Amino acid sequence: MTEPALPPLPPRRPPGPKAQASMVFRRKLNWVYGGYALAFLLFVVALAMLERWGLSRQHIGFIFLAAPMVLYAVIGVMCRTTDATEYYVAGRRVPAIYNGMATAADWMSAASFIGMAGTLYLTGYDGLAFILGWTGGYCLVALLLAPYLRKFGQFTIPDFLGARYDGNLTRLIGLGATILCSFIYVVAQIYGVGLITTRLTSIASFEVGVFLGLGGILVCSFLGGMKAVTWTQVAQYIVLVVAYMVPVVWLSVKQTGNPIPQVAYGYQLQKVSEAEQRLKVDPKELEVIEVYATRAKALEERMRDVPGAMARDRAAAQQRVDALKRAEAPQREIQAAERVLAALPRTEAEAKAAWARERAALLERAKPLGGMPDHAAQFAGDPNGSPEEQQQYTEARRNFLALVFCLMVGTAGLPHILTRYYTTPSVKEARESVSWSLLFILLLYITAPALAVMVKFEIFTHVVGLPFDALPAWVANWHKVDPALMSVTDVNGDGFLQLGEITLGGDIIVLATPEIAGLPFVISGMVAAGGLAAALSTADGLLLTIANALSHDLYFKVVKPEVSTGRRVVMSKLLLLLVAGGAAFLAAQRPANILFLVSAAFSLAASALFPVLVLGVFWRRANGWGAASGMVAGLAVTFWYLASTHPWLRGLFGVTSPVELWWGIQPISAGVFGVPVGFLVTIVVSLLTPRPSPKTETMVEALRYPRS
């Protein structure tokens, strides 16, 4: 018995004009960015050859600063537009893989590129909370928000809130939250730009470096909006991933002979642990610890008689100035002595606060390994030790989990990241784009722990123990950039460097890696260019998010709805300039370290936006009164906790009451309190007030089933 013949397959329908245009567009992108990556590698090789032939470091630094800036500016000029859809969402035609690269660059901020490995270097295991939180956040984005926001099809996050919650109240509160968290975040990026620019060009003034880098930010975003920023960010991702990976692979080969840093990580971690145990019992290290403890005790004595100590300090400083003037010393020495005199505390309260801070820093330095924990130790304290050690262990574990939570939820609430998924052609590609984003981000994040361990091995074995007159040049170079980031002091006076005598800020670990490893300066320039690309890409996205929210959600949606599209785009560009100038001015004041600023932005975004976005998608009963109340309550709790517990903010707002940590949670994880408050208040107020309109409930039901 023969089998019945199967019916012939229908002829495959040829792709339509729109699909054909999309395929041509993607092939063009592949050629353009493939050629760009090859050109960048050839550019680095050419500079390496020129360095061997005598090209100075200063010229190499200027080239690495200028060449990428010119390229980004060319992309910005080529993508200039006044069309609203192109300016706000890049025409909604960015393919998933390229949107993933742009999102990764937008995400790979100065904190990630510059600060991640440095945080792991200083905190060891605890620093892994950043990697777990930031990567885990993209799972929340993919599952809970990205496809639904793309299906909604608007321009901004406040746009979604205004339409979903039936009114401008939620739009305006969402606008305020968007500006607040984005502005804090962009200040951190511009600070990073200033740091890198200063190092690349050897400019003496950090403030000049900040405003010089600001020009590079503006040329990428001013003319073409999201269209220009998107294609610039793809180019910037290629630069930053190459810049990050090359020195790490080189360092891995140098130390272990293995070109895969992630594999070398385990071997080097074991060696670092052995070096840590050796340094803990080293007699010279113990001498340094004793000196710090003695200085801390002396400060404690001074604090018992603050007026007398102030008078003695002022008299000694004045005598120093008078003696220099009588001896007709050089003017720079006299001016330095006068600055010391002028910097002395003017009131007892100022003196007591300054000495308390100095004493706390000395007590921290009067610990083994310069105050750093053992790199492989999971948490501080001991679960089987004394009651104090058990409590320390419990609080360390609690803070680790709280930070992971805040960073995950904050990632899913950051407006400049969520807006990126408005730019894909379809809901399906929005989902795919999140996967590509996570892949491109992981490429760096799984490398950062290995880099931290290898740099620590290099310093422990090849820097510590050297005579002060034989220290490598990178120590002096980075001291010129910022003494707070890199300094060494012969505390015990033996002429040799101990680990406890090094002050090393986490923000320079990545940038200084090539010099620490003894690599050619061209690699240092390439790494700095990568860090600059990371900071510029994120700053571009953040500034554009703030300016677009103000021009679209405030000016167009609330103040003047009849305004033309062209006028709206012009308004966005003007606001972009104003916001950028304000952020640069604040960054020049060096308000706090990069990592704290970024983490504060995450906590604020998590508490203000994440609850109302998720409930807006998955709960039809959520209404405008609930959302407005939830955003205000979550934001207020988080901001109050930050302002009352973080030293810089306490000083800014004049808080003098004792610090009271809730359950021992550090201010960096303040969002752990704001997020549940935001959810709870939104739900309770929504249930106590009228239901949303039938039209809104129908829209929410449609949003929950996104299709491509």
Order of alpha helices (4+ residues) and beta strands (2+ residues): alpha-alpha-alpha-alpha-alpha-alpha-alpha-alpha-alpha-alpha-alpha-alpha-alpha-alpha-alpha-alpha-alpha-alpha-alpha-alpha-alpha-beta-beta-alpha-alpha-alpha-alpha-alpha-alpha-alpha-alpha-alpha
